[in-house]
Amino acid sequence: MDKPSLLIVDDDESNLLSMKWAFAAEYDVFSAGTRADALEVFKRERPPLVTLDLGLPPDERGVEEGFLTLTQLLEQDPYVKVVIISGRSEKQNALRAVSRGAYDFFCKPVEVGEVTIILRRALRLRQLEMENRQPETPHGGLDDLIGNSSQMQMVFETIEKVASTHASILLCGENGTGKELVAKALHRRSPMQNGPFVAINCAAIPENLLESELFGYEKGAFTGAHTQKKGRTELADKGTLFLDEIGDISQGLQVKLLRFLQEHKIERLGGRKELTIDTRVIAATNVDLDKAILEGRFREDLYYRLGVVKIQVPPLRVRQGDVELLAMRFLEKYALEQKKKLSGITHNALIALNEHKWPGNVRELENRIRRAVIMAQGKYVTEEDLELEAVQHPGAMTLKQARELAEREIVLRVLKLNNFNLARSAADLGISRPNLYELLAKLGIKREDKSGGRL
């Protein structure tokens, strides 16, 4: 298998050699010492990953070559992942680089282990973005359904097998899993594909109105029936009727629906003429119908009529790898809608997405991504934009995170022992007071006295 390529841009020859040696086992490494050389190599090799030293010598106009190189690399390929590795440790340079599209930022001297982890995450994100640009790749999805997980592949295979039949189909699954999208995919592959797709949410319509919505009524059938109205079953003639939340219909209506499924005939309310309807019925439910049958809330004969074929639509939390795939698709969709140029999702945000349990399934994920796109200020969607927080597990920590966690614990312990006296705390830690200020800012520790006030 070919190794991915990596371009290292640094004007220090010794740094170039050490970096090439460090990453040669995992990447095909290319190097450049100037902006011009970097752009030439990038244009020729098109590497997905770049490490860039911000401290490249300025040209005669005094332009900061490092930032200009970053901008021009992203102009050539908006999906390239640029990791800044620089001696410029000022916070404003880090923020400026990220705001211009850099994936991450490290200050020299770097730890190879940390950079290795970040490069792997950046490459994985790049791969997801490329998959997202090519939605018709094999097994990547079916119509508007997206998923590479084994559970979704089973759903796709079942759709392909049963779509051409006239059999009634029952879709089971939690709210937000995409049951209506499955129904539409079945319709598009059925002999009824040129007919209408008519959907009705049985739980959203009051019980006393649902019958007339399904079967229609004649003029004068009841008070307020001033004109004849066709029901959803009739409107779905020569097409597909999708009955969502079928588990919530009343016992009386279950009997009438069973008759329709058996005979394919209806009578409008107040009418005396039978109408023959040729429609394919797909029903969906989030209710455990087996339990409802035992409790006498759902007819067993209707269950078997509806579920000649039963498809279980899996919840998002069990679909391994699909969260990132869906997130990138929604990101592209809503970035286009909001006219925003977003390069992707930060690795911490991806961790947060994968750790979330998604009780609202795909619908919740789509809504979170849509909101995050609206709220995003930089080139990447963050966990703050998603209103999610990445839970750090010991096995998932980078070396940098582990070191900072240990530093934070030690500094807090010393501060508490000295009652937040900074002079004594600095002395106990063996550092100067200004260095302690910098350390507190880096670790996010507020300088407070014992009464809670600022020092």
SVG drawing of the C-alpha trace seen along z (x, -y; Angstrom):
<svg xmlns="http://www.w3.org/2000/svg" viewBox="-74 -46 96 58">
<polyline fill="none" stroke="black" stroke-width="0.4" points="0.0,0.0 1.4,-3.4 2.3,-5.7 0.7,-9.2 2.9,-12.1 4.1,-14.9 5.7,-18.2 8.0,-19.7 8.7,-23.5 11.5,-24.9 14.5,-27.1 16.7,-25.3 18.5,-22.5 19.1,-20.6 15.4,-20.8 14.5,-19.5 16.8,-16.5 15.6,-15.6 12.0,-15.9 12.5,-13.8 14.2,-11.1 11.4,-11.2 8.5,-10.7 10.1,-8.8 8.8,-5.4 5.2,-6.6 5.2,-9.1 6.7,-9.8 8.5,-13.0 9.2,-16.0 11.0,-19.2 11.3,-22.8 13.2,-25.8 11.4,-28.7 7.9,-29.7 8.6,-29.3 10.1,-25.8 7.2,-24.8 4.6,-25.9 6.4,-24.2 6.7,-20.9 3.1,-21.1 1.8,-21.7 3.8,-18.7 3.2,-16.2 -0.2,-17.4 0.6,-16.1 -2.4,-15.9 -0.3,-17.0 2.2,-19.9 4.2,-21.0 5.1,-24.7 7.7,-26.9 6.2,-30.4 9.7,-31.9 10.6,-31.8 12.7,-34.7 10.6,-37.7 11.0,-38.8 12.1,-42.3 8.6,-43.7 8.7,-42.6 5.8,-40.1 5.7,-37.4 6.5,-34.5 5.2,-31.8 1.7,-33.2 1.7,-33.9 2.8,-30.3 -0.1,-29.1 -2.6,-31.2 -1.3,-30.1 -1.2,-26.4 -4.9,-26.6 -5.7,-28.4 -4.3,-25.5 -6.1,-22.9 -8.6,-24.0 -8.5,-20.5 -4.8,-20.3 -4.0,-20.0 -1.2,-22.4 0.4,-21.9 2.4,-24.9 5.7,-24.1 7.5,-27.3 9.8,-29.1 7.3,-31.9 5.5,-31.1 3.4,-34.2 -0.3,-33.5 -1.4,-36.0 0.6,-34.0 -1.0,-30.8 -4.5,-32.3 -3.7,-34.0 -2.4,-30.8 -5.5,-28.8 -7.9,-31.6 -6.2,-31.5 -6.9,-27.8 -4.0,-25.9 -5.0,-22.6 -2.9,-22.9 0.1,-24.8 3.3,-23.6 6.2,-25.6 9.8,-24.4 11.3,-22.3 8.5,-19.8 7.9,-16.3 7.8,-13.9 5.2,-11.7 2.7,-14.6 3.2,-15.7 2.7,-12.1 -0.7,-11.9 -1.8,-15.2 -0.7,-14.3 -2.6,-11.0 -5.8,-12.8 -5.3,-15.4 -4.9,-12.7 -8.0,-10.9 -10.0,-14.1 -8.6,-14.7 -9.7,-11.2 -13.2,-11.8 -13.4,-15.1 -12.4,-13.4 -15.0,-10.7 -17.5,-13.4 -16.6,-15.0 -17.3,-11.7 -20.6,-10.5 -21.1,-7.8 -18.1,-5.7 -19.0,-2.0 -20.9,-1.2 -20.8,-4.9 -24.5,-5.4 -27.8,-5.0 -29.6,-8.1 -29.8,-10.4 -28.8,-7.5 -25.2,-7.7 -23.2,-5.0 -20.2,-2.8 -21.0,-0.8 -21.9,2.9 -25.4,2.2 -26.1,-0.3 -24.7,1.9 -27.2,4.6 -30.0,2.0 -28.8,1.0 -28.6,4.7 -32.1,5.3 -33.5,2.3 -31.9,3.5 -33.4,7.0 -37.0,6.0 -37.6,2.7 -38.7,4.3 -41.5,6.4 -45.0,5.2 -44.7,6.5 -45.6,4.3 -42.6,3.3 -42.3,2.4 -39.5,0.1 -38.5,0.3 -36.2,-2.1 -35.8,-5.0 -36.9,-8.5 -34.4,-10.3 -32.7,-7.3 -33.9,-8.1 -36.8,-5.7 -38.5,-8.1 -35.3,-8.2 -35.3,-4.4 -38.9,-4.5 -38.1,-7.0 -35.1,-4.9 -37.5,-1.9 -39.9,-3.9 -37.3,-5.1 -36.3,-1.5 -39.8,-0.1 -42.1,0.5 -44.2,-2.5 -41.3,-4.9 -43.0,-7.1 -46.1,-7.4 -46.5,-9.7 -44.8,-9.2 -47.4,-10.1 -46.4,-10.3 -48.6,-10.7 -47.5,-10.9 -50.2,-9.0 -49.1,-10.3 -49.3,-14.0 -53.0,-13.9 -55.8,-13.8 -57.5,-10.4 -60.9,-11.8 -59.3,-13.3 -56.9,-10.6 -59.6,-8.4 -60.7,-11.2 -57.0,-12.0 -56.4,-8.4 -59.6,-7.6 -61.0,-11.0 -64.7,-12.0 -67.7,-13.0 -69.4,-16.3 -71.8,-16.5 -70.3,-13.5 -70.1,-15.5 -70.4,-19.1 -67.9,-21.2 -67.4,-18.8 -68.4,-21.3 -66.5,-19.6 -65.3,-16.2 -61.8,-15.4 -59.5,-12.5 -57.6,-10.7 -53.9,-9.9 -54.5,-6.3 -56.3,-7.5 -53.6,-10.2 -51.0,-7.4 -52.7,-5.4 -50.0,-4.0 -47.4,-5.1 -46.2,-4.5 -48.1,-5.2 -45.8,-5.8 -47.5,-5.4 -45.2,-6.9 -45.7,-6.1 -48.1,-3.3 -47.9,-2.0 -50.0,-5.0 -53.2,-4.4 -56.4,-3.4 -57.9,0.1 -60.9,-1.0 -58.7,-2.4 -56.5,0.7 -59.4,2.7 -60.1,0.4 -56.5,0.3 -56.3,4.1 -59.2,4.3 -57.5,1.9 -54.3,4.0 -56.2,7.2 -58.5,5.9 -56.9,2.7 -60.3,1.1 -61.5,-1.9 -64.7,-3.9 -64.6,-7.6 -66.4,-8.7 -70.0,-9.3 -69.6,-7.5 -71.2,-4.3 -68.8,-3.5 -65.8,-1.3 -62.6,-2.6 -59.8,-0.2 -56.4,-1.6 -53.1,-0.2 -50.4,-1.4 -47.4,0.0 -47.6,-0.4 -44.5,-1.1 -45.1,-1.6 -42.7,-2.8 -42.7,-2.7 -40.5,-3.4 -42.9,-1.4 -42.1,2.2 -45.0,3.8 -44.4,7.3 -45.0,5.8 -48.0,3.8 -49.5,7.0 -49.1,8.8 -50.7,5.8 -53.6,5.8 -52.8,2.4 -52.0,3.6 -53.6,6.2 -51.4,9.2 -53.0,9.8 -52.3,6.2 -48.7,6.5 -48.1,9.4 -49.9,7.7 -47.7,4.6 -44.4,6.5 -44.2,8.9 -40.6,7.6 -39.2,6.0 -36.2,3.7 -34.5,2.6 -33.0,-0.9 -30.0,-1.1 -29.5,-3.9 -26.5,-6.2 -24.7,-5.2 -24.0,-1.7 -23.0,-2.7 -19.2,-2.5 -17.5,-5.3 -20.7,-6.8 -20.8,-9.8 -17.8,-11.4 -19.0,-10.6 -22.4,-12.1 -20.9,-15.1 -18.7,-16.0 -21.7,-15.7 -23.8,-18.0 -20.9,-20.4 -20.6,-20.7 -24.3,-21.1 -24.8,-23.8 -21.5,-25.7 -22.8,-26.0 -26.2,-27.2 -24.6,-29.8 -22.0,-30.8 -19.2,-30.0 -15.8,-28.6 -15.1,-25.9 -12.2,-23.5 -13.5,-20.8 -13.9,-19.8 -11.2,-20.0 -9.9,-16.7 -11.2,-17.5 -14.7,-18.1 -14.4,-14.8 -13.7,-13.1 -16.7,-14.8 -18.9,-13.8 -17.8,-10.1 -18.3,-10.1 -21.8,-11.6 -24.6,-9.0 -26.9,-10.7 -30.3,-10.0 -31.8,-12.0 -29.8,-10.0 -29.1,-11.4 -31.6,-14.2 -29.8,-15.4 -26.4,-15.3 -27.7,-17.2 -29.2,-19.9 -26.0,-20.2 -23.8,-20.5 -26.2,-23.1 -26.0,-25.2 -22.2,-24.8 -21.8,-26.0 -23.8,-29.2 -21.7,-29.7 -18.3,-28.9 -15.8,-31.8 -12.7,-30.2 -12.0,-27.7 -12.9,-24.7 -15.9,-23.7 -15.0,-23.3 -16.5,-21.4 -17.7,-24.7 -19.6,-25.4 -21.2,-21.9 -22.0,-22.5 -20.2,-19.2 -17.2,-18.5 -14.6,-15.9 -14.0,-13.6 -10.4,-12.8 -9.6,-9.1 -6.1,-8.2 -5.5,-6.0 -6.5,-8.8 -4.4,-11.5 -1.5,-13.0 1.8,-13.4 1.3,-17.1 -2.1,-16.7 -0.8,-14.3 2.1,-16.6 -0.2,-19.6 -2.6,-17.6 0.3,-16.7 1.6,-20.3 -1.8,-21.6 -2.2,-19.2 1.2,-20.1 0.7,-23.8 -2.7,-23.7 -1.4,-21.7 1.4,-24.2 -0.9,-27.2 -3.3,-25.7 -0.5,-24.8 0.7,-28.5 -2.9,-29.9 -2.5,-31.2 0.5,-33.4 2.3,-33.6 5.7,-34.6 6.0,-31.6 4.4,-29.3 6.9,-30.4 9.8,-29.7 8.5,-26.3 8.1,-25.4 11.6,-26.7 10.5,-29.3 10.3,-33.0 7.0,-34.9 6.7,-36.0 7.2,-32.4 4.4,-31.4 2.1,-34.0 2.7,-32.5 2.2,-28.9 -1.1,-29.9 -2.3,-31.4 -1.2,-28.4 -2.9,-25.9 -6.1,-28.1 -5.7,-28.6 -7.1,-31.8 -4.8,-33.7 -7.1,-34.0 -6.5,-34.7 -8.2,-32.7 -11.2,-35.0 -11.8,-34.4 -10.6,-37.8 -8.0,-38.5 -4.4,-39.0"/>
</svg>
